[in-house]
Structures are given as C-alpha cells and as structure tokens.
Amino acid sequence: MAKKALVFGSRGQLGIEMSRGLQRDGWEVVSFDRHTADVRQADVVHGFIESASPELVVNCAAYNLVDRAEAEPAAAYYANALAVRNLATACRKCGARLLHFSSDYVFDGAKGEPYTEADSPHPRSAYGVSKLSGEHYAFAYLDTALVIRTCGVYGPEGIHTAHGNFVETMLRNAHAGRELRVVMDTIASPTYAPALAEKAIALATDRRAGLFHVGGGQPISWFQFASEIFAVCQLSADLIPTTRAEYPTQAERPMFSALSNAKLEAEGFGAMPGIREALTHYFDRREDSLREGNRAH
Ligand SMILES: NC(=O)c1ccc[n+]([C@@H]2O[C@H](COP(=O)([O-])OP(=O)(O)OC[C@H]3O[C@@H](n4cnc5c(N)ncnc54)[C@H](OP(=O)(O)O)[C@@H]3O)[C@@H](O)[C@H]2O)c1
C-alpha cells in the first residue's frame, strides 16, 4: 500500500512541487491549500491529520510578507510559529513525521560566509523571529521533526502563484520596459524549488530528522542573479546595480544569508544544480506551463 502524505500550503510554489514530487515517488498525497485547511486553526489541522493518520505531514504554508510583518508581527507569528505547533501536536498524537520549511532569515548576516546548521540563529525581523519560533515548536513537540531551512525560493509555478517570485518580478518589469534597480550588496543563495523538493523528499523518505540547510548552493548578489536570469532567457533589460542604502525596507534583512549545503552533501544527498542549469530548467518548465495554460483556454 502507498505511504500517505498530507501537504499543507499546497498552492504555493514549493507546495506544488512537493505534492507532485511525492506523487511521482509513489506516495498517496492529500493536498490542502489555504481555503481547505488554514494551518492557524488547530481544530482543522488536528481533524485532517488525525483522521488521515498519514506517515508524513509536509508544511509548505507560510506568511512570507517580510516587510509587512514588521507592522503585523502577530499575523506572521500565528502562521509561521503557532501553526507549526498545531501541526506538531497533531503529528505527535498520531505518530506522523513532520517536514517543515524554515528560512535563511533566522540569521543576522554578520558571518559573511555560508551559514551551516551549527551556526547560532539571530533573526533581525518579525518574519525571522516567527520562522525561528516555528522551528522551536517543531522540535519541542517531536523527536522526529525534519526542518529544512532554505533561501530565495523560485519555482516555475511562481508564474501562477499568488506571491510569485524574484524571477517573475524581474521578467514582468523588463517586459514593461521599466528600469530595474537591484541590490548588489545583499548576498543570498537563491534556491530552485523543484530541486529543493527533490532533496526534501529524499531526506523525508530516508526518515531523516533534525535540521538541514538546502539552499541554491552558490552565494550570489541579487543583482548578479538578475543578470543570470536575463542572460539565460536572452532578454535585454535596463538592469542597474544599486545598494540597500538607496532602497531601505521596513524589515532588516541579512546582508549575507547564503546557506551551506555541506551537511546535505556529506550525508550523501548530492549537490544542488548550478544557477545556469536551474534557470535553464526553470525557463523550459515555464514555457511548458504557459503552453498548457494556453491550450486550456
Ligand atoms: N519564497 C522564498 O523566497 C522563501 C525563502 C526562504 C524560505 N522560504 C520558505 O519556504 C516555504 C515555501 O515558501 P514558498 O516560496 O512556496 O511560498 P509561497 O509561494 O508564498 O507559498 C506559501 C503558501 O502558503 C499559503 N498560506 C499562507 N498562510 C496560510 C495559512 N494560514 N494556512 C494555509 N496556507 C497558508 C499561501 O496561500 P496564499 O497564497 O493564499 O497566501 C501560499 O499558497 C515557506 O516555509 C517559506 O517560509 C521561502
């Protein structure tokens, strides 16, 4: 009999990849978007998990509005922290394992080189605090929780999802002929969602527990990443490097938040694809997705 997995936050760019990937690997998957299951509602979460009694619960739901969270920290905390408590307590009741995703924003960026799982978190924003609290809830209630921190997620389904991603923002502005000012002094490791989902499924299938970093594997500034995007899709854009001093934001973001994948690789789960390879795959999948969308109309 197929192993059963429940996926929460299934309409986000990672939730779509996780649902598909698990199905491809032979899991029986039941997916819940925000409308079918709001993870902030303990009774709803407990009801679905306890009645399905799955082997695995995957949480891809998140409040990702980093700047807005400074004005409404409680909203971020309910969705990113207390919701994880709901999922963890339900998993504990029926013996399910929890796979939860966290963020590079749990770090302050002062290290200046890729963060490992051994580095101490020190979030500087309401969003970062809420994501770190979610990790604590997962590990507080479950000995078997698997928490994967990731960074700057971009998946081809971002073309359709409510919150999109950096690649789609770049393309939309370039097509509109707008000048694109992108920070060159903020370094991250943008992460390709289908590759992240593949690693996450491999870790969960291998019954791994604890904390893993799965980033894109290559520290790069957002300006350099934008340049790579336009090089791969062969679009000319009015791209201008800028600094965060010129573009202050509500939330304080780490200057350097690339994640080290050393533990993932050392434990035999392989490297993430390089940026060019990931972006080439992104644009192939995006084309397919657009063609399918056109056929459906
Ligand atoms: N995106 C990034 O750059 C990034 C960076 C670091 C870490 N992460 C982490 O990676 C994971 C996946 O993110 P993603 O890129 O797939 O984000 P996404 O595309 O914004 O998807 C998040 C999904 O969660 C849903 N959601 C929000 N609140 C919910 C609630 N209360 N109950 C149920 N569903 C809810 C959203 O629905 P609505 O569309 O209706 O709001 C959306 O479908 C998250 O844990 C995120 O924190 C992401």
The ligand as a Gaussian input file, in Angstrom:
#p B3LYP/6-31G(d) Opt

LIG

0 1
 N        9.844000      32.274000      -1.088000
 C       11.050000      32.464000      -0.559000
 O       11.866000      33.230000      -1.084000
 C       11.465000      31.730000       0.692000
 C       12.716000      31.995000       1.274000
 C       13.096000      31.290000       2.427000
 C       12.237000      30.344000       2.978000
 N       11.016000      30.141000       2.390000
 C       10.121000      29.160000       2.995000
 O        9.823000      28.153000       2.044000
 C        8.488000      27.664000       2.264000
 C        7.693000      27.702000       0.962000
 O        7.575000      29.043000       0.502000
 P        7.038000      29.370000      -0.975000
 O        8.127000      30.044000      -1.704000
 O        6.407000      28.162000      -1.583000
 O        5.932000      30.459000      -0.588000
 P        4.557000      30.817000      -1.355000
 O        4.670000      30.560000      -2.795000
 O        4.206000      32.181000      -0.859000
 O        3.550000      29.745000      -0.729000
 C        3.093000      29.806000       0.581000
 C        1.696000      29.233000       0.583000
 O        1.222000      29.207000       1.942000
 C       -0.125000      29.595000       1.904000
 N       -0.548000      30.064000       3.213000
 C       -0.282000      31.241000       3.816000
 N       -0.880000      31.295000       5.013000
 C       -1.549000      30.121000       5.167000
 C       -2.354000      29.593000       6.187000
 N       -2.612000      30.285000       7.302000
 N       -2.879000      28.353000       6.023000
 C       -2.642000      27.646000       4.906000
 N       -1.895000      28.099000       3.880000
 C       -1.345000      29.331000       4.029000
 C       -0.183000      30.682000       0.866000
 O       -1.513000      30.919000       0.458000
 P       -1.948000      32.364000      -0.107000
 O       -1.326000      32.467000      -1.462000
 O       -3.429000      32.297000      -0.114000
 O       -1.384000      33.383000       0.853000
 C        0.689000      30.072000      -0.229000
 O       -0.059000      29.238000      -1.076000
 C        7.924000      28.536000       3.395000
 O        8.112000      27.886000       4.627000
 C        8.781000      29.781000       3.365000
 O        8.825000      30.457000       4.605000
 C       10.623000      30.782000       1.257000

